[in-house]
Amino acid sequence: MKIEKILVNNCEILRPEPFGFIIFGASGNLTYNKLIPSLFGLFKKGIIKNNFFIIGVGRTTYDDSSFRVRVENSIKNRFKDLRDKIIEDFCANTYYIKGKYEDIYTYNEIKERINELSLCYKTKGNIIYNVATPPILFEPIVIKLVESGLLGKNVNKNFFQRIMIEKPFGYDLKSAKKLNNIILKKIDDEQVFRIDHYLGKSTVQNILVFRFANTIFYDLWNNKNIECIQIKFKETSGVEERIEYFDSTGLIRDVFQNHILQLISLVTMEHPKRFTANYIQKEKNNIFKNIKPFNGLKLKEQIILGQYDGYRQYKKGLEKSCTETFFATRLFINNKRWNNVPVYIIAGKKMDCDESSIKVIFKRKINFLLKDEQNFNKNAITFKIKPQQGITLDFLGKVPGAKLCTQSFKMDFNYKSLFGEDMIDDYESVILECLYGDHTIFWDKKGVEYSWRILEPLLNKLKKCSLEEKDKMIKFYRPGSYGPEELKYFIKDYRD
């Protein structure tokens, strides 16, 4: 078979094989806001052509026609000023099946539709199942896919069957292990793609290239030169649309166990022997193993939990909710490279700005040019993830004039300025890598379990606390602020 290639942002990539894409939870917000626009984005860029089909599966009453209206609205909500023809061409490849996820008849209908469409679109049996449902449904969906013969071990090497599972993968260490065991009894691990869409973002993927491909930074990346690492995960939005899910989960499970730990591993891992999935995941897992877990007896010294004013008034039943919408903490990595370097984390909803970033602050060396060192920012490299993706470098330089006066300056690289609107987004990247069968930007089994192990003492303590104890631990803050007042005392040496 001839391998097709295509140029995207001056980079030559392979065009994926023909495929079918089955979305469980097709009537949900994730499908509407992320999956459909990203699949269309790949289509618009010419990365995928017409030899694909999409089947949405959900409990909401749609047929093919009404589902296509929803698909069209999803695309127009994201992409402006497009020709109707390209939208029509994409929508013609989308279909819908209404059914219950626990009902084998739903899967029999899926099988019939796949067989029919595979012949029509010549997809050669290549199928990706995306599970975009509440986590409680992950297990029954996998089981029913296997029972119906839609997914199985040791499949024919001439085609692929893969499953993409959204976060959160488990609710704690015990449930994550259980889910891994159930899935891997049914199918091979190479068929499983555990999603963290943050790993699809260009800046996040660029961290390893930045660190290991640039000589000027390579030898500086250690505790001899780096004072601290600061990670921000701030959002101005609340949890209005997700209140039922969020109140049973909290921000620690929602972003700490996945996004934030992945960012920590990428910015601190050792150089992998090869830039392949197995070697990269091995080094990331070494970081997870060496992060010092929380101590359930010393939580007040290790973490501050917050909740924004008004959260408890969202709906009846939340009047005594102690679910955290904010946390700040410091972590340490017990290895030679990072010994005694604190990793500060601030994350929250209804904050003063939308910002996700990793800031690496370097130690200040003795410098006879500076009369008053405290007046200047330290050298720092910031990986900007949200709202704009890019990298900045803070450095000192001389102000024009005869006198030796210095000032802090900033070099700024922005992805959008260079590559424009057609840059591949996070979910486009995640879908594309799954089509290639490349696990590099996905969680592996060990990594998921290591991440929950770090948080286990904290989660167990919160689970056992009385409502009165939890209420005392929660610090309230005003929406649109920097966070609880206690933050300024908790992280005394944190610099914005």
Sequence and secondary structure as in RCSB ss.txt:
>XXXX:A:sequence
MKIEKILVNNCEILRPEPFGFIIFGASGNLTYNKLIPSLFGLFKKGIIKNNFFIIGVGRTTYDDSSFRVRVENSI
KNRFKDLRDKIIEDFCANTYYIKGKYEDIYTYNEIKERINELSLCYKTKGNIIYNVATPPILFEPIVIKLVESGL
LGKNVNKNFFQRIMIEKPFGYDLKSAKKLNNIILKKIDDEQVFRIDHYLGKSTVQNILVFRFANTIFYDLWNNKN
IECIQIKFKETSGVEERIEYFDSTGLIRDVFQNHILQLISLVTMEHPKRFTANYIQKEKNNIFKNIKPFNGLKLK
EQIILGQYDGYRQYKKGLEKSCTETFFATRLFINNKRWNNVPVYIIAGKKMDCDESSIKVIFKRKINFLLKDEQN
FNKNAITFKIKPQQGITLDFLGKVPGAKLCTQSFKMDFNYKSLFGEDMIDDYESVILECLYGDHTIFWDKKGVEY
SWRILEPLLNKLKKCSLEEKDKMIKFYRPGSYGPEELKYFIKDYRD
>XXXX:A:secstr
    EEEETTEEEE    EEEEEETTTSHHIIIIIHHHHHHHHHTTSS SSEEEEEEESS   HHHHHHHHHHHH
HHHS S  HHHHHHHHTTEEEEE  TT HHHHHHHHHHHHHHHHHHT TT EEEEE S GGGHHHHHHHHHHTTS
S SS  TTS EEEEE S   SSHHHHHHHHHHHHHHS GGGEEE  GGGGSHHHHHHHHHHHH HHHHTT STTT
EEEEEEEEE S  SGGGHHHHHTTHHIIIIIIIIIHHHHHHHH    SSSSHHHHHHHHHHHHHHB    TT HH
HHEEEEEETTGGGSSTT TT    SEEEEEE B STTTTT  EEEEEESSBSS EEEEEEEE     TT S GGG
S   EEEEEEESS EEEEEEEEE SSSS  EEEEEEEEEHHHHHGGGS  HHHHHHHHHHHT  TTSB HHHHHH
HHHHHHHHHHHHHHS HHHHHHHEEEE TTBSS TTHHHHSTT   
